[in-house]
Amino acid sequence: MSVSRFKEQCLSLVDTLDPEGLVITKRGKPVAKVFPINSECSSLIGSLKGTLRIHRALGSTGLKWDAES
């Protein structure tokens, strides 16, 4: 479905999405896919809020080093 058609019909399309979703194209090339959230999994969103702790910076190895030496 083209972007322009999706823009015109967005609300009605979202209400009638099938489980496989909808591929949106721009100039004939796929650019996005819209699909409904599985109701079984939707309850998991935010379910761990407040239960996880980060003890150090994400992406850090924990090692200190000096780039100039």
C-alpha positions, 0 to 999 in steps of 0.5 A: 500500500502506498504512503499516500493511500495509508495516510488517507485511510490510516484510522480505518486500516488500523481498525481492520489490521490482520495478524500479518500486518500491512506493508507500506511502500514509497515509490514502490519500495517497502518502507514500513510494516504496521501490525497489531500488537498481540494481546497476549504479549501486550500485558508484558509491556512495562511489567518489569518497571521498577524491578531492574537496576543498572549498576554501571554505565551501559556499554562499559567494560568496567575497565579504566584506561588512558587513551593518551598513554 
